[in-house]
Amino acid sequence: MAPVSKIIYGTAWKEQRTASLVVAAVLKGFRAIDTACQPKHYREDLVGEALLTLQRQHGIKREELFLQTKYTPIGGQTTSKPLPYDPTTSITIQINASFAVSLSHLHTTYLDSYILHSPLPTLEETLEAWAALGALQDAGHVRAIGVSNTYDVRVLQALVAVRPVQVVQNRWHEKNRWDREVCRYCKDKGIEYQSFWTLSGSPSLLVTSELGALAKASGCTPAQALFKFAMLGSVTPLCGTTNEAHMDEGVAVSALELKDPAGLLKTLENVVWGAERV
């Protein structure tokens, strides 16, 4: 299954609460989960513990969920915690080792999406990593492959020249002008663009009168209106809330219809996407 037009539950920085929060999120209605094989910021193993709880106690099968995790290059890891691979081996071997750890953590035989947590220090290394992900996809172990934290379209173009990119996951916020160039590239190429920092990264947008008026007219919160606005712009948001009421609100966004009697969406589109896109 694919998370297109759905909100994905993000599991970064949840630490010991990861398992209970993932269980709560799925029981609230989330069906897409994002994690990473990066002990520095994620507890991928506790995501797997949550999946077992959901299956055994609540009858929610693996096949009902979209699971996405990441290979994190050594620059994003910390040596204070056990690494999922030997950093002295080749990038290809590192990725295969990290992938095997992820499958073990998540108690699954395949992943719906496997992405590079970031480009590697050189394009040559990034292309080697991309080839390794492609081999996993060709072998049927992964359904979609992609890359995160990639803000240079030229990197994406280099990857696409080798094989299609299905997923890009980036920070989407006002200080980087909502990553317009990459978003536009992804929309043109049919690549799913996933956003994080969607709410926390755009505090000014959240309090605009236009977004407030849209929320009021639609009977939702400004946060819900912003999530829906992102979806309308071909962005799939990640939601990492630890608040169960906010989980309910996040799940409800997929079916939300933004009512715009005053034509405010056009103003927001110009602010976020620029007049050239709309």
VEXBAPA-184311 format. One record per residue (C-alpha): residue number from 1; x, y, z. Coordinates in steps of 0.02 Angstrom, whole numbers, plus 50000, padded with zeros to 5 digits. Example, Ala and Ser with C-alpha at 12.3 -4.5 7.8 and 13.67 -1.06 7.14 Angstrom:
// VEXBAPA-184311
resi, X, Y, Z
1, 50615, 49775, 50390
2, 50684, 49947, 50357
END
This chain:
// VEXBAPA-184311
resi, X, Y, Z
1, 50000, 50000, 50000
2, 50058, 50179, 49971
3, 50040, 50332, 50082
4, 49999, 50453, 49940
5, 49880, 50586, 50005
6, 49896, 50513, 50179
7, 49987, 50577, 50332
8, 50134, 50470, 50385
9, 50173, 50444, 50569
10, 50352, 50496, 50604
11, 50448, 50409, 50742
12, 50604, 50516, 50764
13, 50654, 50570, 50940
14, 50524, 50461, 51028
15, 50655, 50358, 51121
16, 50578, 50239, 51250
17, 50403, 50299, 51208
18, 50418, 50240, 51027
19, 50323, 50076, 51044
20, 50175, 50145, 51141
21, 50160, 50296, 51027
22, 50164, 50193, 50867
23, 50030, 50077, 50938
24, 49924, 50229, 50984
25, 49950, 50310, 50813
26, 49899, 50154, 50717
27, 49747, 50124, 50828
28, 49698, 50305, 50794
29, 49703, 50268, 50607
30, 49879, 50300, 50542
31, 49929, 50167, 50417
32, 50100, 50233, 50363
33, 50252, 50234, 50477
34, 50422, 50313, 50449
35, 50578, 50265, 50545
36, 50765, 50243, 50517
37, 50906, 50124, 50563
38, 50989, 50266, 50658
39, 51001, 50237, 50846
40, 51052, 50419, 50868
41, 50875, 50482, 50835
42, 50763, 50330, 50810
43, 50717, 50169, 50899
44, 50679, 50063, 50748
45, 50678, 49909, 50859
46, 50536, 49981, 50962
47, 50438, 50017, 50804
48, 50453, 49831, 50772
49, 50395, 49794, 50948
50, 50242, 49901, 50915
51, 50206, 49806, 50755
52, 50206, 49642, 50849
53, 50087, 49714, 50979
54, 49971, 49777, 50844
55, 49969, 49608, 50758
56, 49952, 49499, 50912
57, 49835, 49605, 51018
58, 49738, 49705, 50888
59, 49738, 49597, 50731
60, 49822, 49729, 50622
61, 49928, 49636, 50496
62, 50093, 49690, 50421
63, 50010, 49699, 50250
64, 49892, 49835, 50312
65, 50036, 49953, 50349
66, 50158, 50054, 50245
67, 50331, 50038, 50322
68, 50472, 50154, 50273
69, 50646, 50158, 50346
70, 50817, 50225, 50299
71, 50999, 50185, 50278
72, 51094, 50320, 50373
73, 51272, 50354, 50314
74, 51408, 50357, 50446
75, 51404, 50547, 50455
76, 51229, 50537, 50528
77, 51268, 50399, 50653
78, 51345, 50408, 50825
79, 51481, 50291, 50886
80, 51412, 50302, 51064
81, 51279, 50175, 51012
82, 51296, 50011, 50915
83, 51306, 50039, 50728
84, 51197, 49937, 50609
85, 51347, 49904, 50495
86, 51536, 49902, 50491
87, 51589, 50076, 50429
88, 51754, 50007, 50362
89, 51663, 49904, 50230
90, 51602, 49964, 50061
91, 51444, 50069, 50048
92, 51354, 49925, 49962
93, 51397, 49806, 50104
94, 51347, 49938, 50233
95, 51177, 49959, 50151
96, 51144, 49773, 50141
97, 51193, 49752, 50323
98, 51085, 49899, 50379
99, 50940, 49833, 50277
100, 50954, 49662, 50359
101, 50952, 49744, 50531
102, 50797, 49844, 50482
103, 50705, 49688, 50425
104, 50749, 49604, 50589
105, 50696, 49756, 50692
106, 50531, 49773, 50600
107, 50491, 49587, 50593
108, 50458, 49592, 50408
109, 50523, 49514, 50248
110, 50504, 49670, 50140
111, 50490, 49859, 50151
112, 50366, 49970, 50064
113, 50495, 50108, 50051
114, 50683, 50115, 50085
115, 50773, 50279, 50070
116, 50945, 50355, 50090
117, 50940, 50464, 50245
118, 51045, 50590, 50150
119, 51161, 50598, 50000
120, 51336, 50537, 50038
121, 51488, 50652, 50040
122, 51522, 50630, 49853
123, 51410, 50600, 49704
124, 51508, 50442, 49663
125, 51469, 50372, 49837
126, 51288, 50425, 49822
127, 51272, 50334, 49656
128, 51349, 50178, 49731
129, 51220, 50186, 49871
130, 51082, 50214, 49744
131, 51137, 50061, 49646
132, 51130, 49958, 49807
133, 50952, 50017, 49841
134, 50908, 49976, 49661
135, 50974, 49799, 49682
136, 50862, 49776, 49835
137, 50715, 49839, 49734
138, 50755, 49725, 49587
139, 50763, 49577, 49705
140, 50587, 49616, 49767
141, 50639, 49661, 49944
142, 50586, 49844, 49927
143, 50438, 49919, 49835
144, 50495, 50101, 49825
145, 50664, 50184, 49845
146, 50710, 50364, 49875
147, 50816, 50491, 49965
148, 50797, 50614, 50108
149, 50878, 50781, 50149
150, 50913, 50817, 49966
151, 50891, 51000, 49920
152, 50991, 51005, 49760
153, 50891, 50954, 49607
154, 51051, 50907, 49519
155, 51075, 50763, 49641
156, 50900, 50700, 49602
157, 50933, 50717, 49416
158, 51090, 50611, 49434
159, 50992, 50476, 49525
160, 50848, 50479, 49401
161, 50972, 50458, 49260
162, 51014, 50287, 49335
163, 50841, 50231, 49389
164, 50678, 50314, 49445
165, 50663, 50397, 49615
166, 50496, 50360, 49698
167, 50514, 50458, 49861
168, 50597, 50619, 49919
169, 50582, 50666, 50103
170, 50639, 50841, 50150
171, 50617, 50979, 50275
172, 50474, 51087, 50210
173, 50471, 51254, 50297
174, 50468, 51440, 50276
175, 50655, 51468, 50297
176, 50695, 51364, 50142
177, 50547, 51438, 50048
178, 50457, 51273, 50063
179, 50588, 51186, 49956
180, 50504, 51251, 49799
181, 50629, 51192, 49670
182, 50635, 51012, 49733
183, 50446, 51008, 49758
184, 50420, 51067, 49580
185, 50542, 50937, 49513
186, 50456, 50799, 49610
187, 50284, 50851, 49548
188, 50345, 50856, 49368
189, 50427, 50684, 49382
190, 50288, 50599, 49480
191, 50398, 50577, 49635
192, 50311, 50574, 49803
193, 50373, 50721, 49906
194, 50362, 50690, 50093
195, 50380, 50835, 50213
196, 50443, 50849, 50390
197, 50445, 51006, 50497
198, 50280, 51042, 50410
199, 50203, 51128, 50561
200, 50351, 51173, 50672
201, 50447, 51243, 50524
202, 50313, 51367, 50469
203, 50254, 51459, 50625
204, 50220, 51619, 50529
205, 50111, 51529, 50403
206, 50012, 51445, 50541
207, 49954, 51612, 50611
208, 49912, 51699, 50448
209, 49736, 51768, 50435
210, 49711, 51672, 50272
211, 49749, 51503, 50350
212, 49645, 51547, 50503
213, 49497, 51594, 50394
214, 49513, 51433, 50293
215, 49517, 51332, 50453
216, 49365, 51421, 50523
217, 49265, 51398, 50363
218, 49314, 51215, 50355
219, 49281, 51175, 50538
220, 49460, 51122, 50574
221, 49615, 51184, 50662
222, 49748, 51290, 50575
223, 49867, 51142, 50589
224, 49743, 51031, 50498
225, 49717, 51165, 50366
226, 49905, 51176, 50338
227, 49923, 50988, 50322
228, 49780, 50985, 50197
229, 49853, 51132, 50102
230, 50016, 51035, 50088
231, 49923, 50884, 50022
232, 49836, 50989, 49891
233, 50010, 51041, 49834
234, 50064, 50859, 49809
235, 50154, 50851, 49976
236, 50134, 50701, 50093
237, 50162, 50764, 50271
238, 50242, 50673, 50415
239, 50159, 50696, 50583
240, 50261, 50654, 50737
241, 50143, 50710, 50873
242, 50146, 50626, 51043
243, 49973, 50696, 51084
244, 49833, 50573, 51050
245, 49705, 50712, 51018
246, 49822, 50780, 50885
247, 49837, 50604, 50813
248, 49648, 50605, 50790
249, 49660, 50774, 50704
250, 49801, 50715, 50591
251, 49708, 50560, 50534
252, 49553, 50665, 50497
253, 49648, 50775, 50374
254, 49641, 50647, 50233
255, 49452, 50663, 50221
256, 49449, 50849, 50258
257, 49382, 50966, 50125
258, 49448, 51143, 50134
259, 49309, 51267, 50106
260, 49369, 51426, 50025
261, 49225, 51548, 49996
262, 49342, 51698, 49989
263, 49474, 51627, 49871
264, 49608, 51623, 50006
265, 49694, 51468, 49940
266, 49761, 51566, 49793
267, 49846, 51689, 49911
268, 49926, 51548, 50011
269, 49981, 51461, 49852
270, 50069, 51619, 49794
271, 50156, 51636, 49964
272, 50215, 51456, 49973
273, 50238, 51402, 49793
274, 50265, 51567, 49706
275, 50159, 51638, 49569
276, 50254, 51540, 49437
277, 50187, 51374, 49498
278, 50003, 51414, 49519
END
